[in-house]
């Protein structure tokens, strides 16, 4: 696996939540920079630094926006 993709959404409580596509990894943080650090750690822990660990993390940022017509 070359990369792992995370769906990133703004949390209702503030900050961000990231969920991996195709793996059971979920983490959250207050800022995007903190989220990146947390994701690196979560990926290392999930794959236990083995040969199948992805080399790249891709973030897919999703923002819902609702406004009146």
Backbone as a chain_set.jsonl record, in Angstrom:
{"seq": "XXXXXXXXXXXXXXXXXXXXXXXXXXXXXXXXXXXXXXXXXXXXXXXXXXXXXXXXXXXXXXXXXXXXX", "coords": {"N": [[0.848, -1.172, 0.0], [0.715, 2.097, -0.99], [-0.363, 4.535, -0.146], [-2.608, 5.947, 2.323], [-5.909, 6.988, 2.66], [-7.666, 9.612, 4.188], [-10.783, 10.775, 5.236], [-11.657, 13.944, 6.06], [-13.412, 15.932, 8.291], [-15.056, 18.833, 9.637], [-15.559, 19.049, 13.104], [-18.527, 19.033, 15.085], [-18.236, 19.978, 17.656], [-16.035, 21.533, 17.364], [-12.784, 21.792, 15.874], [-11.334, 18.971, 14.118], [-12.22, 15.85, 12.559], [-10.883, 12.816, 11.492], [-11.259, 10.078, 9.344], [-10.208, 6.955, 8.277], [-10.24, 5.54, 5.009], [-10.964, 2.323, 4.254], [-9.576, 1.254, 6.373], [-9.497, 0.734, 9.926], [-9.201, 3.331, 11.37], [-9.472, 6.188, 13.255], [-9.292, 9.547, 14.216], [-9.017, 12.662, 16.054], [-8.56, 16.249, 16.255], [-7.701, 19.604, 17.298], [-6.598, 21.439, 15.453], [-5.529, 21.52, 11.985], [-2.791, 21.044, 11.674], [-2.174, 19.759, 14.105], [-3.789, 17.546, 13.722], [-2.513, 16.249, 11.584], [-0.142, 15.403, 12.829], [-1.243, 13.654, 14.727], [-2.409, 11.779, 13.025], [-0.183, 10.611, 11.756], [0.944, 9.272, 13.943], [-1.203, 7.558, 14.602], [-1.391, 5.958, 12.284], [1.124, 4.699, 12.298], [0.851, 3.222, 14.673], [-1.375, 1.606, 14.057], [-0.514, 0.025, 11.884], [1.704, -1.03, 12.987], [4.3, -0.386, 12.291], [5.073, -2.096, 10.186], [5.984, -3.832, 7.104], [3.815, -3.448, 5.415], [2.782, -0.991, 5.868], [1.491, 2.185, 4.873], [3.157, 4.627, 2.799], [2.466, 7.214, 2.384], [0.133, 9.73, 3.482], [-3.01, 10.749, 2.611], [-5.164, 13.487, 2.677], [-8.574, 14.074, 2.487], [-10.428, 16.726, 2.447], [-13.555, 17.668, 3.636], [-16.196, 19.892, 3.516], [-19.212, 20.882, 4.705], [-21.611, 23.18, 3.709], [-24.238, 25.288, 4.369], [-26.746, 27.443, 3.231], [-29.173, 30.1, 3.071], [-31.705, 30.551, 0.584]], "CA": [[0.0, 0.0, 0.0], [1.516, 3.314, -1.059], [-0.945, 5.626, 0.619], [-3.868, 5.74, 3.006], [-6.738, 8.183, 2.478], [-8.517, 9.973, 5.305], [-11.857, 11.736, 5.049], [-11.533, 14.904, 7.162], [-14.58, 16.8, 8.422], [-15.073, 19.68, 10.823], [-16.351, 18.488, 14.185], [-19.566, 19.918, 15.618], [-17.683, 20.562, 18.876], [-14.842, 22.294, 16.995], [-11.674, 20.945, 15.464], [-11.484, 18.115, 12.946], [-12.259, 14.401, 12.72], [-10.375, 12.127, 10.306], [-11.597, 8.654, 9.295], [-9.515, 6.287, 7.174], [-11.023, 4.744, 4.063], [-10.382, 1.002, 4.095], [-8.882, 0.827, 7.594], [-10.203, 1.144, 11.146], [-8.431, 4.373, 12.037], [-10.205, 7.437, 13.44], [-8.678, 10.423, 15.213], [-9.492, 14.035, 15.994], [-7.647, 17.252, 16.798], [-8.219, 20.972, 17.231], [-6.102, 22.115, 14.25], [-5.075, 20.629, 10.911], [-1.406, 20.65, 11.974], [-2.247, 18.737, 15.159], [-4.397, 16.359, 13.115], [-1.471, 15.577, 10.806], [0.729, 14.705, 13.779], [-2.007, 12.552, 15.308], [-2.597, 10.77, 11.989], [1.081, 9.874, 11.614], [1.047, 8.368, 15.086], [-2.253, 6.543, 14.493], [-1.037, 5.039, 11.199], [2.236, 3.881, 12.793], [0.318, 2.274, 15.662], [-2.286, 0.651, 13.404], [0.248, -0.903, 11.047], [2.797, -1.533, 13.815], [5.553, -0.136, 11.561], [5.469, -3.25, 9.371], [6.259, -3.59, 5.677], [2.587, -3.111, 4.708], [2.371, 0.364, 6.241], [1.536, 3.125, 3.743], [4.245, 5.605, 2.813], [1.862, 8.541, 2.289], [-1.21, 9.964, 4.012], [-3.738, 11.733, 1.792], [-6.334, 14.024, 3.361], [-9.666, 14.557, 1.655], [-11.162, 17.626, 3.329], [-14.952, 17.843, 3.263], [-16.835, 20.96, 4.28], [-20.613, 21.116, 4.394], [-22.003, 24.57, 3.892], [-25.672, 25.47, 4.125], [-27.121, 28.862, 3.272], [-30.551, 30.37, 2.649], [-31.903, 30.996, -0.821]], "C": [[0.899, 1.242, 0.0], [0.972, 4.437, -0.203], [-2.231, 5.187, 1.307], [-4.626, 7.061, 2.921], [-7.623, 8.374, 3.696], [-9.545, 11.005, 4.86], [-11.835, 12.65, 6.265], [-12.731, 15.836, 7.141], [-14.415, 17.678, 9.656], [-15.992, 19.037, 11.853], [-17.383, 19.508, 14.652], [-19.05, 20.654, 16.852], [-16.49, 21.477, 18.601], [-13.706, 21.344, 16.669], [-12.044, 20.083, 14.268], [-11.51, 16.647, 13.35], [-11.791, 13.784, 11.406], [-10.686, 10.641, 10.417], [-10.933, 8.05, 8.069], [-10.51, 5.548, 6.292], [-10.308, 3.414, 3.895], [-9.576, 0.504, 5.282], [-9.65, 1.371, 8.795], [-9.367, 2.14, 11.936], [-9.276, 5.645, 12.069], [-9.465, 8.251, 14.482], [-9.234, 11.82, 15.044], [-8.483, 14.963, 16.647], [-8.265, 18.631, 16.608], [-7.801, 21.702, 15.951], [-5.665, 21.079, 13.214], [-3.648, 20.161, 11.192], [-1.364, 19.585, 13.067], [-2.811, 17.438, 14.603], [-3.359, 15.572, 12.321], [-0.53, 14.787, 11.714], [0.025, 13.483, 14.371], [-2.196, 11.424, 14.29], [-1.327, 9.954, 11.765], [1.22, 8.838, 12.719], [0.034, 7.235, 14.98], [-1.93, 5.513, 13.416], [0.11, 4.125, 11.643], [1.744, 2.833, 13.78], [-0.538, 1.195, 14.999], [-1.515, -0.408, 12.618], [1.478, -1.45, 11.766], [4.14, -1.451, 13.087], [6.008, -1.321, 10.709], [5.624, -2.877, 7.901], [5.02, -3.198, 4.877], [2.084, -1.706, 5.029], [2.471, 1.29, 5.03], [2.685, 4.118, 3.912], [3.711, 7.035, 2.824], [0.494, 8.561, 2.961], [-1.838, 11.052, 3.147], [-4.969, 12.167, 2.577], [-7.338, 14.524, 2.335], [-10.552, 15.396, 2.565], [-12.559, 17.885, 2.779], [-15.543, 18.935, 4.134], [-18.265, 21.121, 3.793], [-20.925, 22.572, 4.666], [-23.459, 24.703, 3.49], [-25.971, 26.952, 4.216], [-28.526, 29.02, 2.693], [-30.602, 30.832, 1.208], [-32.472, 32.402, -0.817]], "O": [[1.738, 1.41, 0.885], [1.731, 5.2, 0.395], [-2.854, 4.196, 0.928], [-4.039, 8.13, 3.093], [-8.25, 7.432, 4.179], [-9.213, 11.983, 4.192], [-11.98, 12.176, 7.392], [-13.036, 16.454, 6.121], [-13.719, 17.31, 10.603], [-17.068, 18.543, 11.517], [-17.131, 20.713, 14.615], [-19.387, 21.818, 17.07], [-15.988, 22.127, 19.518], [-13.683, 20.21, 17.147], [-12.948, 20.416, 13.501], [-10.906, 16.25, 14.347], [-12.246, 14.18, 10.332], [-10.418, 10.016, 11.443], [-11.072, 8.563, 6.959], [-11.5, 5.0, 6.777], [-9.164, 3.38, 3.44], [-8.956, -0.557, 5.207], [-10.371, 2.362, 8.679], [-8.885, 1.837, 13.028], [-9.739, 6.117, 11.03], [-9.054, 7.721, 15.514], [-9.847, 12.135, 14.024], [-7.667, 14.547, 17.469], [-9.224, 18.802, 15.855], [-8.572, 22.501, 15.42], [-5.46, 19.91, 13.538], [-3.33, 18.992, 10.969], [-0.606, 18.62, 12.967], [-2.361, 16.353, 14.971], [-3.338, 14.343, 12.387], [-0.167, 13.65, 11.411], [0.621, 12.414, 14.5], [-2.15, 10.248, 14.651], [-1.393, 8.736, 11.603], [1.566, 7.684, 12.47], [0.367, 6.079, 15.239], [-2.168, 4.321, 13.611], [0.075, 2.92, 11.396], [2.173, 1.68, 13.728], [-0.438, 0.016, 15.34], [-1.833, -1.595, 12.686], [2.215, -2.256, 11.198], [5.001, -2.318, 13.24], [7.208, -1.525, 10.53], [5.413, -1.726, 7.518], [5.148, -2.669, 3.773], [1.054, -1.285, 4.501], [3.42, 1.197, 4.251], [3.12, 4.405, 5.027], [4.417, 7.961, 3.225], [-0.21, 7.552, 3.005], [-1.273, 12.132, 2.975], [-5.724, 11.334, 3.078], [-7.0, 15.293, 1.435], [-11.329, 14.861, 3.356], [-12.729, 18.267, 1.621], [-15.404, 18.902, 5.357], [-18.509, 21.45, 2.632], [-20.559, 23.126, 5.703], [-23.86, 24.281, 2.405], [-25.525, 27.638, 5.136], [-28.997, 28.18, 1.928], [-29.656, 31.425, 0.69], [-32.717, 32.973, -1.881]]}, "num_chains": 1, "name": "protein.A"}
